[in-house]
Amino acid sequence: MVKHLVPFISKPLPKMKKLSAQLPDTIPEASEAGDIVRVITTVHGIDESVRGTFNRRFDILFGADCRTPDGRLKNIRRGDFGMGCVIDYLESTLRRSN
């Protein structure tokens, strides 16, 4: 069941899309062989549930241990294989909730 994830995804998603489109060139562009694509396409939750998979993927990519010493997230990347991939995953999760 995905319905419990809907408010956590649908509310910030428009802002994520807007901010993703505005990422400056100083943010590296992601590659198809990068961590974001690998995690989003191959990592699953321990219990194989949608919620477990969602939580595990986001913990790996954006958890507290994924920050640089100055507090920036290490896995923010531009492009289709970066935040575009994350946004696609979130949108597909929302579609499954309908």
C-alpha positions in Angstrom: 0.0 0.0 0.0 1.4 3.4 -1.0 -1.4 5.7 0.1 0.4 6.6 3.4 3.4 8.0 1.3 1.2 10.3 -0.8 1.3 13.4 1.5 5.1 13.0 2.0 5.6 13.0 -1.8 2.9 15.1 -3.3 3.4 18.2 -1.2 7.1 18.8 -1.8 7.2 17.4 -5.3 6.3 20.6 -7.2 9.0 22.5 -5.3 11.5 19.7 -5.9 10.8 20.0 -9.6 11.3 23.7 -9.7 14.5 23.7 -7.6 15.9 20.8 -9.6 15.4 22.8 -12.8 17.3 25.6 -11.2 20.4 23.7 -10.1 23.5 25.7 -11.1 26.2 24.3 -13.3 28.4 24.1 -10.2 26.3 21.0 -9.2 27.7 18.0 -11.1 25.6 16.3 -13.7 24.8 12.7 -12.9 25.7 9.8 -15.1 23.7 6.7 -15.9 26.3 4.7 -14.0 26.0 7.0 -10.9 24.8 6.2 -7.5 21.3 7.8 -7.9 20.3 5.5 -10.8 21.9 2.5 -9.2 20.0 3.0 -5.9 16.7 3.9 -7.5 16.8 1.0 -9.9 18.4 -1.8 -7.9 17.9 -1.3 -4.1 14.8 -2.7 -2.4 13.6 -2.6 1.1 14.4 -5.5 3.4 10.8 -6.5 3.4 10.3 -5.7 -0.3 7.4 -3.4 0.5 6.9 -0.1 -1.3 7.4 1.8 2.0 10.5 -0.2 2.9 12.0 0.3 -0.5 11.2 4.0 -0.5 12.8 4.5 3.0 15.9 2.5 2.2 16.5 4.3 -1.1 16.1 7.7 0.5 18.2 6.8 3.5 21.0 5.6 1.2 20.9 8.7 -1.0 19.9 11.5 1.4 20.3 10.3 4.9 22.1 12.2 7.7 25.3 10.4 6.8 25.2 11.6 3.2 26.3 15.2 4.0 29.6 16.9 3.5 31.4 18.4 6.5 29.7 21.8 5.6 26.2 20.2 5.6 25.5 19.8 1.9 24.0 16.7 0.5 26.5 14.6 -1.4 24.1 13.0 -3.8 22.4 16.1 -5.3 23.2 15.9 -9.1 21.7 17.6 -12.1 20.1 16.0 -15.1 17.9 13.0 -16.0 20.2 10.6 -14.1 20.3 12.9 -11.0 17.4 14.7 -9.5 15.4 13.9 -12.6 15.6 10.2 -11.8 14.6 10.9 -8.2 11.6 12.9 -9.4 10.6 10.2 -11.8 10.7 7.7 -9.0 8.5 9.8 -6.8 6.0 10.4 -9.6 5.8 6.7 -10.3 5.3 6.0 -6.6 2.4 8.5 -6.6 0.9 6.9 -9.7 0.9 3.5 -8.0 -1.1 5.0 -5.2 -4.1 5.8 -7.5 
